[in-house]
Every structure is written in C-alpha cells, then in structure tokens.
Amino acid sequence: MILQLAYRYFFKLLLGNALFLASALSLAQEMPARPCPDNTIPRFEDYAVKPESVTRRAKLKLNNEFSRMFRTRLREGLRNDPIELAGHYVVVTFGCGSSCIYGGFVDAITGQATALPFALNSIFLFGADDPLLIRADSRLVIMQGTINEAEGPPMVAYYEWTGTQLKPICQRPLPDQTEEAGSPK
C-alpha cells in the first residue's frame, strides 16, 4: 500500500513537471532578434506610465490555461504582491528549476493573467543579479539570461508590455557584473 502511494505521488510529480514544461514551451517565444543600436539602450523613462491607485484588487480570472494551471500562486500574488509593472500589474514569478523562473503578469484591476512567453534560465550562472527588471511606473520589461534552455550566450532582452503581451524591442549581450542592464525595481 505504501509503495503504491509512493508510485502515485512520484507519477503526479512527474506529470506536474511535464505539464509545466509543456506549458512553458508551448508559449515559447524567441528573444528579440534585433540588436539594440550602439549606445542606445531602452530606459524605463522612455516607457513611463502613471501608477494607478488600486484600492481593491480584482479576483483572478480563470479564463486561460495559464491562470487555471497556476491559480493558487497567481491568486496569492494578486492578493499579496506589490504592483510592479505598468501602473497596475502584479508580477508573479516562481521557480522552475535550480536557476530558472517562470510566471506572468496579473492585472490588479481586471484580474486577467498573462503568462511570460518563456522561462528564463541560467540567470545566476551568468552573474545577473535579477533576471527580470521592472518598475511600477514603466511598461519596459528587461529580461536577463537565456530562455527555455536555449544554447548560446546569455542576453539582455528589452520588451514593452502592451497590456496583453510583451512586444520585443531589442537585445544585447549580457554585460558583465560591473555593468548595469537597467535600473532596479
């Protein structure tokens, strides 16, 4: 009986990890192919928004696969995490491996959740202090590392959050630890 329960637990664990990986890969998107022009790096100020005062947060909408699969963590984040993006979005991230993060954005006003289009990998191995740089008063999202276990050098990718998706801006090689990829949160 105990052995049968252990097998069930192990199977559920494997199935859960497989579903997570399949979800992340099905949403896979490449980093922006266009390199950033010389000495021109997108700045948070270039994508400024006025932070909104959200006195009462909406309930999480369970209207897509991402919100249904990660409902517990998304509800917890919507309830407890600060607004960190584009005036009224909560950014919810969670680990998907030893140096990997996955997650998404939840609109605190409507409760709509949108998944990150990929998992960020190997971020700590490359000296990036924070793989995801965001600010509550900006639509700019800066991602550092590699995506979906991709081969090749780590990159800094710049995106504009449109309210429904990340719009690629440009990318550049990940600077060494002494350089700064963007302002901290």
Backbone as a chain_set.jsonl record, in Angstrom:
{"seq": "MILQLAYRYFFKLLLGNALFLASALSLAQEMPARPCPDNTIPRFEDYAVKPESVTRRAKLKLNNEFSRMFRTRLREGLRNDPIELAGHYVVVTFGCGSSCIYGGFVDAITGQATALPFALNSIFLFGADDPLLIRADSRLVIMQGTINEAEGPPMVAYYEWTGTQLKPICQRPLPDQTEEAGSPK", "coords": {"N": [[0.824, -1.198, 0.0], [1.883, 1.277, 0.858], [3.962, 1.513, -0.945], [2.523, 1.667, -3.307], [1.237, 4.161, -2.93], [3.49, 5.785, -2.9], [4.382, 5.458, -5.544], [2.193, 6.629, -6.895], [2.407, 9.287, -5.955], [4.948, 9.972, -6.975], [4.424, 9.684, -9.741], [2.456, 11.699, -10.102], [4.015, 13.922, -9.481], [5.943, 13.825, -11.54], [4.198, 14.102, -13.755], [3.109, 16.632, -13.229], [5.419, 18.266, -13.464], [6.001, 17.756, -16.155], [3.71, 18.803, -17.408], [4.022, 21.487, -16.691], [6.437, 22.149, -18.04], [5.647, 21.649, -20.683], [3.667, 23.595, -20.928], [5.194, 25.965, -20.652], [6.909, 25.715, -22.869], [5.058, 25.66, -24.951], [4.226, 28.218, -24.993], [6.398, 29.392, -25.898], [8.654, 31.825, -27.074], [10.886, 33.655, -29.008], [13.779, 35.549, -28.049], [14.062, 39.074, -28.724], [15.078, 39.586, -32.062], [16.361, 41.724, -33.15], [19.229, 43.633, -32.706], [20.16, 45.968, -30.107], [20.621, 49.367, -30.953], [23.891, 50.883, -31.228], [25.105, 52.104, -28.18], [22.551, 52.846, -27.423], [20.228, 52.147, -25.266], [17.135, 50.897, -24.251], [15.274, 52.769, -21.868], [13.661, 52.908, -18.656], [12.276, 55.294, -18.308], [11.594, 55.984, -20.889], [9.319, 54.599, -21.401], [7.322, 55.405, -19.731], [4.619, 55.376, -17.356], [1.784, 56.45, -15.479], [1.531, 55.413, -12.205], [-1.288, 53.679, -10.959], [-3.806, 54.065, -8.456], [-4.858, 51.39, -6.82], [-7.342, 50.439, -5.013], [-8.944, 48.28, -4.39], [-8.374, 45.051, -5.266], [-9.021, 43.022, -8.135], [-10.66, 39.804, -8.548], [-8.942, 36.852, -9.522], [-9.144, 35.963, -12.895], [-10.132, 32.981, -14.354], [-9.705, 32.266, -17.086], [-7.968, 31.249, -18.973], [-5.437, 28.842, -19.948], [-3.033, 29.193, -18.511], [-3.799, 30.714, -16.201], [-5.557, 28.915, -15.014], [-3.896, 26.684, -14.538], [-1.956, 27.633, -12.753], [-3.341, 28.772, -10.659], [-3.392, 28.95, -7.789], [-0.895, 30.083, -6.965], [-1.013, 32.443, -8.488], [-3.317, 33.704, -7.482], [-2.498, 34.122, -4.851], [-0.304, 35.842, -5.309], [-1.613, 38.017, -6.545], [-3.155, 38.857, -4.434], [-1.227, 39.472, -2.415], [1.272, 40.475, -3.405], [3.198, 43.368, -4.437], [2.199, 46.037, -6.692], [3.968, 46.143, -9.604], [4.438, 46.764, -12.268], [3.772, 48.74, -15.109], [1.832, 50.487, -13.959], [-0.5, 49.108, -12.896], [-0.114, 46.34, -12.677], [0.583, 43.166, -11.28], [3.435, 41.28, -10.796], [4.065, 37.964, -10.979], [6.191, 35.471, -10.081], [7.829, 32.268, -10.148], [9.865, 29.489, -9.223], [11.301, 27.198, -11.583], [13.172, 25.338, -11.665], [16.649, 24.893, -10.755], [17.987, 27.283, -11.454], [16.05, 28.895, -12.712], [13.231, 30.768, -13.759], [9.691, 31.284, -13.968], [6.477, 32.577, -14.818], [4.133, 35.267, -14.701], [2.02, 38.086, -15.59], [-0.421, 39.861, -13.757], [-3.322, 41.648, -14.007], [-4.258, 43.984, -11.762], [-6.608, 45.369, -11.691], [-8.501, 44.171, -13.441], [-8.121, 41.417, -13.088], [-7.142, 39.724, -14.998], [-4.842, 37.327, -16.158], [-1.642, 36.92, -17.629], [0.707, 34.895, -19.164], [4.304, 34.732, -18.888], [6.127, 34.637, -21.909], [8.046, 32.689, -22.035], [10.364, 30.609, -20.194], [12.858, 31.864, -18.043], [16.212, 31.074, -17.967], [19.202, 29.83, -16.331], [20.147, 32.156, -15.116], [21.562, 32.976, -12.791], [23.976, 31.811, -13.161], [25.277, 33.39, -14.949], [25.913, 35.741, -13.733], [23.897, 37.615, -13.444], [22.122, 39.632, -11.346], [19.377, 39.97, -11.024], [16.923, 38.453, -12.854], [14.706, 39.587, -14.045], [13.822, 42.745, -14.691], [11.846, 45.382, -13.684], [9.479, 48.099, -13.324], [7.035, 49.886, -11.449], [6.176, 52.254, -12.552], [6.507, 52.107, -15.303], [6.334, 50.653, -18.63], [8.322, 49.113, -19.596], [10.061, 46.055, -19.788], [12.735, 44.197, -18.726], [14.673, 41.462, -19.472], [17.03, 39.102, -18.365], [19.412, 36.685, -19.233], [19.113, 33.311, -20.421], [16.672, 31.698, -22.54], [14.202, 29.153, -22.161], [16.044, 26.998, -21.912], [17.848, 27.503, -23.963], [20.59, 27.295, -26.238], [23.678, 29.067, -26.48], [24.941, 32.464, -26.018], [24.202, 34.313, -22.999], [21.655, 36.831, -22.861], [20.488, 40.273, -22.761], [17.3, 41.209, -22.931], [14.907, 43.464, -24.191], [11.615, 44.504, -23.695], [8.358, 45.813, -24.454], [5.572, 46.131, -22.447], [2.343, 45.653, -23.461], [-0.084, 45.442, -22.314], [-1.411, 43.231, -22.993], [0.476, 41.594, -24.067], [4.037, 40.929, -24.457], [5.961, 43.075, -26.273], [8.595, 42.771, -28.44], [11.578, 44.717, -28.28], [14.484, 45.158, -28.479], [17.715, 43.491, -28.247], [20.737, 42.666, -26.444], [24.105, 41.512, -25.779], [24.573, 39.999, -22.57], [25.83, 42.095, -20.116], [28.935, 42.153, -18.222], [29.238, 41.62, -14.641], [29.889, 44.134, -13.574], [28.702, 46.072, -15.067], [25.569, 47.783, -15.661], [22.365, 46.642, -16.418], [19.952, 47.868, -16.35], [17.793, 49.992, -14.423], [17.15, 49.086, -11.022], [14.234, 47.428, -9.69]], "CA": [[0.0, 0.0, 0.0], [2.766, 2.447, 0.931], [4.681, 1.561, -2.208], [1.559, 2.149, -4.305], [1.083, 5.6, -2.692], [4.737, 6.431, -3.335], [4.347, 5.482, -7.009], [1.212, 7.646, -7.295], [2.989, 10.605, -5.687], [6.027, 10.177, -7.945], [3.794, 9.878, -11.04], [1.841, 13.029, -10.1], [5.104, 14.884, -9.524], [6.465, 13.814, -12.911], [3.169, 14.646, -14.628], [3.045, 18.073, -12.975], [6.589, 18.887, -14.086], [5.852, 17.653, -17.612], [2.694, 19.787, -17.812], [4.623, 22.809, -16.563], [7.39, 22.331, -19.131], [4.875, 21.739, -21.93], [3.027, 24.908, -20.933], [6.216, 26.98, -20.914], [7.4, 25.58, -24.235], [4.005, 25.993, -25.901], [4.167, 29.669, -25.032], [7.755, 29.826, -26.236], [8.866, 32.944, -27.982], [12.3, 33.963, -29.041], [14.171, 36.886, -27.639], [14.035, 39.949, -29.892], [16.192, 39.32, -32.959], [17.015, 42.98, -33.494], [20.143, 44.123, -31.671], [19.991, 47.359, -29.701], [21.586, 50.239, -31.625], [25.061, 51.23, -30.42], [24.958, 53.075, -27.096], [21.148, 53.197, -27.204], [19.575, 51.095, -24.501], [15.839, 51.375, -23.755], [15.248, 53.169, -20.457], [12.336, 52.872, -18.05], [11.654, 56.596, -18.523], [11.084, 56.032, -22.264], [8.051, 53.871, -21.421], [6.714, 55.823, -18.458], [3.174, 55.419, -17.118], [1.452, 56.932, -14.138], [0.992, 54.337, -11.374], [-2.671, 53.876, -10.549], [-4.14, 53.674, -7.095], [-5.807, 50.273, -6.853], [-7.757, 50.255, -3.627], [-9.477, 46.93, -4.243], [-7.904, 44.232, -6.387], [-9.998, 42.11, -8.729], [-10.442, 38.365, -8.391], [-8.259, 36.254, -10.654], [-9.98, 35.343, -13.934], [-9.64, 31.662, -14.74], [-10.179, 32.17, -18.462], [-6.947, 30.721, -19.88], [-4.721, 27.679, -19.4], [-2.047, 29.665, -17.544], [-4.442, 31.076, -14.933], [-6.122, 27.709, -14.395], [-2.825, 25.788, -14.094], [-1.196, 28.223, -11.648], [-4.31, 29.61, -9.946], [-3.057, 29.168, -6.38], [0.206, 31.048, -6.872], [-1.46, 33.719, -9.056], [-4.229, 34.332, -6.512], [-1.669, 34.568, -3.73], [0.438, 37.011, -5.772], [-2.555, 39.123, -6.751], [-3.597, 39.306, -3.112], [-0.171, 39.916, -1.507], [2.445, 41.09, -4.02], [3.006, 44.772, -4.818], [2.074, 46.385, -8.106], [5.345, 46.37, -10.02], [4.584, 46.974, -13.706], [2.808, 49.493, -15.925], [0.791, 51.168, -13.204], [-1.473, 48.292, -12.157], [0.126, 44.906, -12.864], [1.347, 42.411, -10.306], [4.298, 40.318, -11.471], [4.127, 36.754, -10.168], [7.182, 34.533, -10.607], [8.11, 31.103, -9.32], [10.953, 28.687, -9.739], [11.001, 26.044, -12.435], [14.438, 24.624, -11.686], [17.613, 25.494, -9.84], [18.265, 28.671, -11.819], [15.038, 29.15, -13.726], [11.971, 31.335, -13.272], [8.549, 31.339, -14.872], [5.41, 33.317, -14.172], [3.334, 36.112, -15.58], [1.526, 39.383, -15.145], [-1.835, 39.851, -13.415], [-3.897, 42.985, -13.941], [-4.903, 44.127, -10.453], [-7.926, 45.977, -11.886], [-9.427, 43.244, -14.094], [-7.881, 40.035, -12.691], [-6.658, 38.96, -16.155], [-3.461, 36.856, -16.035], [-0.94, 36.647, -18.878], [1.949, 34.173, -18.885], [5.54, 35.08, -19.57], [6.152, 33.796, -23.101], [9.08, 31.672, -21.914], [11.032, 30.518, -18.9], [14.213, 32.417, -18.023], [17.099, 30.043, -17.429], [20.629, 30.006, -16.096], [20.395, 33.553, -14.835], [22.573, 33.187, -11.761], [25.252, 31.326, -13.665], [25.886, 34.424, -15.783], [26.184, 36.93, -12.941], [22.767, 38.548, -13.419], [21.543, 39.678, -10.007], [17.929, 39.845, -11.126], [16.631, 38.106, -14.241], [13.559, 40.335, -14.542], [13.85, 44.113, -14.184], [10.576, 46.045, -13.958], [9.13, 49.196, -12.416], [5.6, 50.166, -11.434], [5.886, 53.452, -13.346], [7.003, 51.92, -16.661], [5.903, 49.483, -19.391], [9.52, 48.405, -20.041], [10.419, 44.821, -19.094], [14.085, 43.788, -19.113], [14.924, 40.076, -19.086], [18.451, 38.772, -18.464], [19.733, 35.263, -19.164], [18.742, 32.558, -21.613], [15.278, 31.282, -22.443], [13.832, 27.776, -22.473], [17.252, 26.187, -22.013], [18.457, 27.747, -25.264], [22.05, 27.329, -26.335], [24.175, 30.368, -26.902], [25.31, 33.375, -24.945], [23.091, 34.975, -22.306], [21.319, 38.127, -23.448], [19.574, 41.188, -22.096], [16.243, 41.47, -23.902], [14.038, 44.567, -23.803], [10.259, 44.355, -24.19], [7.343, 46.759, -23.997], [4.332, 45.469, -22.042], [1.241, 46.355, -24.115], [-1.316, 45.194, -21.572], [-1.834, 41.874, -23.351], [1.644, 40.806, -24.468], [5.34, 41.587, -24.483], [6.36, 43.449, -27.629], [10.059, 42.841, -28.464], [12.203, 45.972, -28.687], [15.816, 44.82, -28.954], [18.507, 42.691, -27.312], [22.187, 42.843, -26.485], [24.758, 40.531, -24.912], [24.53, 40.282, -21.137], [27.09, 42.698, -19.665], [29.497, 41.501, -17.041], [28.625, 42.059, -13.384], [30.199, 45.511, -13.209], [27.82, 46.959, -15.825], [24.19, 47.76, -15.209], [21.465, 46.415, -17.527], [18.799, 48.747, -16.174], [17.571, 50.378, -13.044], [16.438, 48.055, -10.256], [12.788, 47.611, -9.489]], "C": [[0.867, 1.26, 0.0], [3.53, 2.615, -0.37], [3.769, 2.096, -3.319], [1.341, 3.654, -4.15], [2.328, 6.365, -3.14], [4.792, 6.518, -4.851], [3.373, 6.548, -7.519], [1.777, 9.05, -7.105], [4.065, 10.937, -6.718], [5.456, 10.445, -9.339], [3.164, 11.269, -11.135], [2.907, 14.119, -10.178], [5.683, 14.978, -10.926], [5.465, 14.432, -13.881], [3.06, 16.156, -14.462], [4.206, 18.804, -13.611], [6.494, 18.847, -15.605], [4.825, 18.655, -18.122], [3.243, 21.203, -17.738], [5.553, 23.093, -17.73], [6.66, 22.464, -20.46], [4.19, 23.094, -22.038], [4.029, 25.997, -21.278], [6.694, 26.914, -22.355], [6.332, 25.916, -25.257], [3.838, 27.495, -26.021], [5.47, 30.267, -25.528], [7.768, 30.903, -27.301], [10.349, 33.227, -27.935], [12.549, 35.341, -28.449], [14.154, 37.761, -28.885], [15.275, 39.708, -30.759], [16.985, 40.59, -33.265], [17.959, 43.42, -32.387], [19.847, 45.588, -31.33], [21.027, 48.213, -30.444], [22.717, 50.611, -30.67], [24.738, 52.346, -29.43], [23.521, 53.54, -26.871], [20.469, 52.018, -26.54], [18.236, 51.641, -24.028], [15.896, 51.669, -22.262], [13.815, 53.122, -19.94], [11.579, 54.171, -18.324], [11.049, 56.714, -19.922], [9.703, 55.38, -22.384], [7.238, 54.185, -20.159], [5.185, 55.762, -18.494], [2.957, 55.967, -15.718], [0.889, 55.756, -13.333], [-0.42, 54.671, -10.894], [-2.861, 53.431, -9.106], [-5.224, 52.598, -7.178], [-6.176, 49.964, -5.414], [-8.315, 48.853, -3.377], [-9.093, 46.126, -5.48], [-8.985, 43.255, -6.838], [-9.681, 40.664, -8.352], [-9.785, 37.858, -9.657], [-9.267, 35.637, -11.619], [-9.333, 34.023, -14.337], [-10.065, 31.37, -16.179], [-9.101, 31.746, -19.465], [-6.192, 29.598, -19.174], [-3.738, 28.089, -18.307], [-2.708, 29.969, -16.201], [-5.059, 29.86, -14.242], [-5.024, 26.811, -13.825], [-2.116, 26.324, -12.848], [-2.073, 29.109, -10.766], [-3.927, 29.911, -8.502], [-1.975, 30.236, -6.239], [-0.215, 32.417, -7.418], [-2.415, 34.445, -8.105], [-3.449, 34.901, -5.33], [-0.89, 35.833, -4.115], [-0.456, 38.219, -5.962], [-3.001, 39.706, -5.414], [-2.476, 39.998, -2.324], [0.994, 40.684, -2.127], [2.165, 42.542, -4.408], [2.785, 44.928, -6.319], [3.451, 46.824, -8.563], [5.509, 46.72, -11.488], [3.429, 47.794, -14.269], [1.611, 50.034, -15.155], [-0.144, 50.309, -12.403], [-1.322, 46.794, -12.361], [0.986, 44.341, -11.746], [2.157, 41.384, -11.092], [4.482, 39.136, -10.529], [5.131, 35.813, -10.823], [7.375, 33.386, -9.623], [9.188, 30.29, -9.997], [10.476, 27.535, -10.596], [12.253, 25.191, -12.592], [15.417, 25.366, -10.804], [17.957, 26.932, -10.181], [17.323, 29.089, -12.94], [13.83, 29.795, -13.065], [10.944, 31.348, -14.39], [7.487, 32.135, -14.141], [4.632, 34.126, -15.169], [2.904, 37.386, -14.907], [0.032, 39.265, -14.866], [-2.292, 41.293, -13.268], [-4.682, 43.093, -12.633], [-6.31, 44.711, -10.575], [-8.926, 44.97, -12.447], [-9.285, 41.799, -13.634], [-7.391, 39.156, -13.825], [-5.183, 38.61, -15.974], [-2.902, 36.534, -17.414], [0.403, 36.024, -18.537], [3.14, 34.855, -19.542], [5.624, 34.157, -20.782], [7.216, 32.705, -23.07], [9.601, 31.646, -20.496], [12.427, 31.11, -19.041], [15.116, 31.441, -17.309], [18.499, 30.568, -17.171], [21.03, 31.423, -15.717], [21.508, 33.759, -13.821], [23.951, 32.74, -12.214], [26.002, 32.402, -14.441], [26.121, 35.726, -15.025], [25.071, 37.956, -12.938], [22.153, 38.5, -12.025], [20.036, 39.433, -10.029], [17.587, 39.553, -12.582], [15.529, 38.954, -14.871], [13.563, 41.719, -13.896], [12.592, 44.827, -14.642], [10.41, 47.207, -13.004], [7.642, 49.49, -12.541], [5.234, 51.346, -12.321], [6.361, 53.344, -14.794], [6.42, 50.661, -17.287], [7.093, 48.659, -19.873], [9.782, 47.191, -19.152], [11.784, 44.4, -19.632], [14.318, 42.391, -18.568], [16.385, 39.755, -19.347], [18.656, 37.275, -18.32], [19.477, 34.586, -20.485], [17.304, 32.106, -21.438], [15.117, 29.822, -22.838], [15.031, 26.884, -22.762], [17.933, 26.313, -23.371], [19.978, 27.725, -25.17], [22.455, 28.745, -26.737], [24.433, 31.27, -25.721], [24.075, 33.98, -24.265], [22.899, 36.381, -22.867], [20.531, 38.974, -22.464], [18.556, 41.546, -23.165], [15.299, 42.529, -23.343], [12.684, 44.397, -24.49], [9.402, 45.512, -23.69], [6.1, 45.953, -23.656], [3.178, 46.28, -22.61], [-0.065, 46.262, -23.336], [-1.864, 43.812, -21.871], [-0.651, 40.986, -23.731], [2.92, 41.629, -24.354], [5.717, 41.828, -25.939], [7.879, 43.596, -27.644], [10.552, 44.199, -28.952], [13.57, 45.676, -29.294], [16.519, 43.957, -27.913], [19.974, 43.036, -27.475], [22.805, 41.776, -25.593], [24.676, 40.967, -23.45], [25.857, 40.892, -20.716], [27.654, 41.938, -18.484], [28.943, 42.18, -15.795], [28.886, 43.517, -13.036], [29.327, 46.505, -13.961], [26.401, 46.814, -15.306], [23.272, 47.626, -16.429], [20.274, 47.339, -17.476], [18.654, 49.067, -14.709], [16.864, 49.263, -12.292], [14.975, 48.402, -10.099], [12.481, 48.831, -8.68]], "O": [[0.618, 2.194, -0.762], [3.722, 3.736, -0.842], [4.201, 2.881, -4.162], [1.268, 4.36, -5.156], [2.226, 7.461, -3.692], [5.205, 7.543, -5.395], [3.685, 7.281, -8.457], [1.646, 9.903, -7.983], [4.093, 12.038, -7.268], [5.941, 11.328, -10.046], [3.324, 11.947, -12.15], [2.721, 15.124, -10.863], [5.892, 16.074, -11.446], [5.856, 15.214, -14.748], [2.933, 16.881, -15.449], [4.014, 19.848, -14.234], [6.871, 19.811, -16.272], [5.04, 19.29, -19.155], [2.969, 22.027, -18.611], [5.472, 24.157, -18.345], [7.021, 23.309, -21.279], [4.136, 23.678, -23.121], [3.745, 26.862, -22.107], [6.868, 27.95, -22.996], [6.658, 26.411, -26.336], [3.359, 27.99, -27.041], [5.632, 31.487, -25.574], [7.01, 30.885, -28.27], [10.986, 33.045, -26.898], [11.65, 36.177, -28.363], [14.224, 37.241, -29.999], [16.391, 39.634, -30.244], [18.166, 40.516, -33.606], [17.535, 43.567, -31.24], [19.347, 46.343, -32.164], [22.188, 47.817, -30.55], [22.527, 50.652, -29.454], [24.18, 53.382, -29.789], [23.304, 54.541, -26.188], [20.174, 51.012, -27.184], [18.186, 52.732, -23.462], [16.489, 50.915, -21.49], [12.867, 53.28, -20.71], [10.369, 54.147, -18.549], [10.093, 57.464, -20.12], [9.001, 55.596, -23.372], [6.559, 53.318, -19.608], [4.552, 56.052, -19.51], [3.86, 55.942, -14.882], [-0.115, 55.163, -13.727], [-0.704, 55.795, -10.479], [-2.168, 52.542, -8.611], [-6.362, 52.873, -7.559], [-5.423, 49.314, -4.69], [-8.173, 48.308, -2.282], [-9.449, 46.487, -6.602], [-9.755, 42.736, -6.03], [-8.581, 40.349, -7.898], [-10.039, 38.376, -10.745], [-10.142, 34.877, -11.206], [-8.137, 33.963, -14.623], [-10.704, 30.354, -16.454], [-9.3, 31.871, -20.674], [-6.298, 29.429, -17.959], [-3.622, 27.407, -17.289], [-2.219, 29.521, -15.164], [-5.077, 29.79, -13.013], [-5.194, 26.238, -12.748], [-1.719, 25.546, -11.981], [-1.593, 30.086, -10.191], [-4.126, 31.034, -8.041], [-2.134, 31.186, -5.473], [0.184, 33.444, -6.869], [-2.327, 35.662, -7.945], [-3.708, 36.015, -4.874], [-0.825, 36.784, -3.336], [-0.091, 39.33, -5.578], [-3.198, 40.915, -5.292], [-2.725, 40.991, -1.642], [1.643, 41.47, -1.437], [1.019, 42.902, -4.678], [3.144, 44.054, -7.108], [4.039, 47.747, -8.001], [6.635, 46.955, -11.925], [2.265, 47.565, -13.941], [0.491, 50.032, -15.668], [-0.563, 50.718, -11.321], [-2.296, 46.052, -12.232], [1.973, 44.944, -11.324], [1.616, 40.698, -11.959], [4.991, 39.288, -9.419], [4.954, 35.404, -11.971], [7.117, 33.521, -8.427], [9.395, 30.396, -11.206], [9.404, 26.97, -10.376], [12.373, 24.416, -13.541], [15.059, 26.361, -10.173], [18.199, 27.732, -9.277], [17.756, 29.577, -13.984], [13.446, 29.425, -11.956], [11.272, 31.414, -15.574], [7.604, 32.341, -12.933], [4.481, 33.741, -16.328], [3.353, 37.725, -13.812], [-0.701, 38.647, -15.638], [-1.717, 42.063, -12.499], [-5.659, 42.372, -12.429], [-7.119, 44.564, -9.659], [-10.068, 44.911, -11.991], [-10.229, 41.021, -13.772], [-7.235, 37.95, -13.637], [-4.367, 39.481, -15.673], [-3.586, 35.955, -18.258], [1.153, 36.559, -17.719], [3.017, 35.471, -20.601], [5.226, 32.996, -20.689], [7.281, 31.881, -23.982], [9.321, 32.54, -19.697], [13.102, 30.884, -20.045], [14.833, 31.025, -16.186], [18.919, 31.593, -17.708], [22.159, 31.835, -15.984], [22.33, 34.658, -13.998], [24.967, 33.225, -11.718], [27.224, 32.335, -14.576], [26.498, 36.725, -15.637], [25.279, 39.076, -12.471], [21.713, 37.442, -11.575], [19.494, 38.765, -9.148], [17.936, 40.342, -13.46], [15.43, 39.032, -16.096], [13.334, 41.848, -12.693], [12.298, 44.879, -15.836], [11.11, 47.299, -11.996], [7.063, 49.355, -13.618], [4.101, 51.434, -12.796], [6.593, 54.361, -15.447], [6.057, 49.718, -16.584], [6.904, 47.613, -20.495], [9.733, 47.283, -17.925], [11.968, 44.262, -20.841], [14.183, 42.148, -17.369], [16.925, 40.085, -20.403], [18.133, 36.662, -17.389], [19.604, 35.199, -21.545], [16.772, 32.124, -20.328], [15.804, 29.322, -23.729], [15.038, 26.118, -23.726], [18.523, 25.355, -23.87], [20.562, 28.09, -24.15], [21.65, 29.509, -27.269], [24.183, 30.905, -24.572], [23.029, 34.135, -24.894], [23.853, 37.033, -23.291], [19.984, 38.477, -21.479], [18.91, 42.123, -24.194], [14.937, 42.492, -22.167], [12.609, 44.177, -25.699], [9.678, 46.109, -22.649], [5.622, 45.174, -24.481], [3.033, 47.46, -22.29], [-1.04, 46.934, -23.67], [-2.675, 43.276, -21.114], [-0.766, 39.76, -23.719], [2.888, 42.848, -24.18], [5.783, 40.893, -26.737], [8.415, 44.451, -26.94], [10.019, 44.76, -29.909], [13.792, 45.915, -30.481], [15.986, 43.72, -26.83], [20.399, 43.607, -28.478], [22.122, 41.197, -24.748], [24.706, 42.159, -23.141], [26.906, 40.285, -20.928], [26.948, 41.175, -17.825], [28.257, 43.198, -15.888], [28.134, 44.085, -12.245], [29.214, 47.659, -13.549], [26.071, 45.856, -14.607], [23.385, 48.409, -17.373], [19.64, 47.566, -18.506], [19.319, 48.474, -13.86], [16.048, 48.556, -12.882], [14.55, 49.53, -10.349], [11.313, 49.124, -8.423]]}, "num_chains": 1, "name": "protein.A"}
